[in-house]
Amino acid sequence: MFKQTLLPIWSLLFGVAIITMASALQSSLIGIRASIEAFNTTATGLIMSSYYVGFILGSILVPIWVKNVGHIRVFAAVASLASVTILMQSVVVNPWFWMSMRMGTGLCYAGLFIVTESWLNGIATNNTRGRLFSIYIIEIWASQTLGQFLLNVSSPSGYGLFILTSVLISMALVPLLLVRTPSPTIEVPEKLNLAGLIKAAPLGASGAFVAGITSGAILGLGALYGKSIGLDVAEISIFMGASYIGGMLLQWPIGKFSDNQDRRMTILWVGVVAGITALVVPIGHGMESLVVMMIGMFLVGAFTFPMYSLSSSHLNDHLRPEQILSASSGLILLNGAGGVLGPLVASAMMDFLHLDALFVMIACMNLAMAAFAWTRIRAKATPITVEEQGDHVHVGIAMSPVVAAEMLSEADVNTPNTSQSNEVEMKL
């Protein structure tokens, strides 16, 4: 039965993998090329932050476009624009121009993910959804990692990798156009009063914002850091890939661990471990040990990336089922705002202090989350009981906010007699 569901959509899954691969390649490529072109670190931070501005705008605008002209036209339009923006960056090498193109890229990727994932969500049934999205998550993580290794195909100083990214995006358009299924309906999430969201669970809302800061800094400036300390392209690809592998391997066990105790305690301990392990990379740099640095990046991905999912789950623990949809939209905005701020602050610190300030900032943000979790535990000593917790639901790290919100809402409805909602794994 499940094979009958999977076989007709192989081309759709293939398209999503290609999009994700292109996204990961492009992010690292821009950071490396910015260093080659001697952009200062602050300018590179602005360029990387622009992506999250565009992604937030796309998350708001694209569902409206889909309602007006349909999935296929929107997908074709944003795929074409995404191909153009990356190619134009290879033609016009200017920080301000790159900033505008990077913002356009963020908007386009939001459109690509919304269309493909809503299609996937529309095809899935209650009986196949869990297995289907488990395959999807594995595919996303693998594609992100593979995208890093594509850096070795050509020199970042030339046009080749820009052209390759454009080709990958264009290829992703082909399989989706060949899928013969009715277009699903996208419901735009209702607007959420952020003040009410923060009041419901200050720790969850703060964690989503901090997770945006740390992940935005790592993914936006990690490749630039590697280039600046003298790593070659092959080493940078392994350096960045290690963080994705760490996140892939530890997301699930950390999520399960959080289901079996007060989730605030999980946030506290993950924050402490993430804060300590973030310093392994600069320690390895000081030792001039590439192995230690690679281990450090693995640990950064393993313990820093899960913070968003833990924070989302903690927030959903305190909401009624009918509030889940709008809360997910609000969390995306908080996370995206952090994604804008993270590369800006980290790049300024790298410029005015030291390159290793990138990981010092990540360590400080994680430790701050641990400290805040401790204050919340002391302020409200009685947690939601373990028996009230629901099973965690894995949501793709590149999943669009509209589809993720739909899955969270449905998962909460389908979990009987639970007031604590599901573990979420999601990354812009």
ABEGO torsion letter per residue (X at the ends): XAAAAAAAAAAAAAAAAAAAAAAAAAAAAAAAAAAAAGBBAAAAAAAAAAAAAAAAAAAAAAAAAAAAAEAAAAAAAAAAAAAAAAAAAAABBBAAAAAAAAAAAAAAAAAAAAAAAAAAAAABBAAAAAAAAAAAAAAAAAAAAAAAAAAAABBAABAAAAAAAAAAAAAAAAAAAABBBBBBBBBBBBBBBAAAAAAABAAAAAAAAAAAAAAAAAAAAAAAAAAAAGBBAAAAAAAAAAAAAAAAAAAAAAAAAAAABBAAAAAAAAAAAAAAAAAAAAAAAAAGBAAAAAAAAAAAAAAAAAAAAAAAAAAAAABBAAAAAAAAAAAAAAAAAAAAAAAAAAAAAAAABBAAAAAAAAAAAAAAAAAAAAAAAAABABBBBAAABBBBBBBBAABBAAAAAAAAAAAAAABBGBABBBBBBBBX
